[in-house]
Amino acid sequence: MQFKVGAKQTTKMLEQQRAIEVYVARDADPQMKEKIIHLCERAGVPVKWFDTMEDLGETCGIDIGAAMAALVTEEE
């Protein structure tokens, strides 16, 4: 499993139906969150919430905050 971090990458993974689960930070931009939540609902992908972008970045193994990320299977 790997993470695709950021709004653009998360959107891309949802559109390509590669996202298994999407992680969203509660303190991310409300418009971005709304768009991603809508895409997740349409695709039937579960959403896991994180309190801060910092917490989400840490979970993804990066040194900066992240608004959202998609959990995807490894590419073959």
MONORWO-V361895 format. One record per residue. N is the residue number from 0. PHI is phi in whole degrees, -180 to 180 (none if undefined). PSI is psi in whole degrees, 0 to 359 (NA if undefined). BURIAL is # if it has 16 or more other C-alpha atoms within 10 Angstrom, else .. Layout:
BEGIN
<<N	PHI	PSI	BURIAL> <N	PHI	PSI	BURIAL>>
END
This chain:
BEGIN
<<0	none	147	.> <1	-145	165	.> <2	-106	141	#> <3	-111	116	#> <4	-102	140	#> <5	108	159	#> <6	-63	315	#> <7	-64	314	.> <8	-66	320	.> <9	-63	315	#> <10	-59	314	#> <11	-60	316	.> <12	-66	323	#> <13	-67	317	#> <14	-65	326	.> <15	-87	2	.> <16	57	39	.> <17	-105	348	#> <18	-77	131	#> <19	-92	320	#> <20	-152	148	#> <21	-118	135	#> <22	-106	133	#> <23	-132	135	#> <24	-86	134	#> <25	-63	332	#> <26	-93	14	.> <27	-76	167	#> <28	-56	126	.> <29	-57	322	.> <30	-67	319	.> <31	-64	316	.> <32	-60	315	#> <33	-59	315	.> <34	-63	314	.> <35	-67	318	#> <36	-61	318	#> <37	-60	314	.> <38	-63	320	#> <39	-64	316	#> <40	-62	316	.> <41	-63	321	.> <42	-88	350	.> <43	72	30	.> <44	-98	129	#> <45	-68	149	.> <46	-114	133	#> <47	-114	130	.> <48	-96	143	.> <49	-121	145	#> <50	-64	318	.> <51	-133	160	#> <52	-65	327	#> <53	-62	314	#> <54	-60	317	#> <55	-67	317	#> <56	-58	316	#> <57	-60	315	.> <58	-60	324	#> <59	-82	355	#> <60	81	26	.> <61	-117	158	.> <62	-87	0	.> <63	-124	167	.> <64	-70	157	#> <65	-136	133	#> <66	-73	322	#> <67	-160	161	#> <68	-155	153	#> <69	-114	134	#> <70	-89	124	#> <71	-130	160	#> <72	-77	156	.> <73	-62	144	.> <74	-75	144	.> <75	-94	NA	.>>
END
